[in-house]
Amino acid sequence: MLHVLRTRLANASKRGEDGFTLIELMVVVLIIAILIAIAIPTFLGARQKAQDRAAQSDLRNALTTVKTAYVDSQSYTADQTQGAWASIEPSLDWVSGTSSAPGQISADAQTQADTVVLANYSASGKCWYLKDVTGAVGGDQAGTFYATGPATSGACDASNPPTFTATASDPTNHW
């Protein structure tokens, strides 16, 4: 019986039926697993950054919209009340109250006629805020201010933003 097995093995090697050993296969699987372990966190980080950039882009588009409407009326409050922003930029989802989904822009222009606060919820779970002050009424310093913060109960509310500290002229301190 042993002789038959040896003969069969000898004939198999002559026919070129050599294969990989189990250890060689395990080394290949280990190398693939290491490469996957390195790639997955990088991919997940890139996805979160892309979601944040999409939310920021929507806010910048919203800011352009509200400034366009402001040129005609000189009042953010009147523009929000009349629904002027949705007619200028219908691709954005303007909501009153909180922004609880990506692409929803929460706006608050009720405090002062020359000040508007915009908020947008990112799919990564962050809230992004923009505040624009024209300076027409006086009081606050004129300019565009930036802020970010965690979502409160899965939503962002423009009427309750965090403290705005960064300005567009301060590149080290804004998005």
C-alpha positions, 0 to 999 in steps of 0.5 A: 500500500505504501509503495502504491502511494509513493508511486502515485506521488512520483508520477504526479510530480512528473506530470507537473501537479505540484501545488501550494503548501498550506503555509504558503497559502496562509502567508498570502491570506495574512498579507491580504488581511494586513493590507485590508486593515491598513486600507479600511480606516483610510477609506472611512476617514476619507468618507467622513471628510467628503460628507463634511465637505458636502455639508460645507458646500451646501452652506456656501451655496446657501450663503450665496443665495441669501446674499443675492436676495439681500441685495434686493431687499436689504433685509434677511428677515424679510427674505426668509419670511417671504420665502425668497431663498427657495425661489433663488436656489430650489436645489437646497432644502430650506427648513424652518427649525432644525436641520436633521438630514444632509442637505437641509439648511436651517436658517435664522434671520429673525434676530436682526435684519442684517444678520443671518445664521445658517446651519447644515447637518453632515452625514458624519454627525457634525453640524456646520454653521455660517453667520453673515453680518452685513453691519448695516444695523450696527452692533456686531462686527460685519463679516462672515463667521464660521463654527462647527459643533456636534449635532444635538439629538441628531439635528442642527438648529440655526437659532441655537448655534455655538460661539462663532470665532472664526472669520474668512480673513483668519484662514487658520481658524475656519473650515 
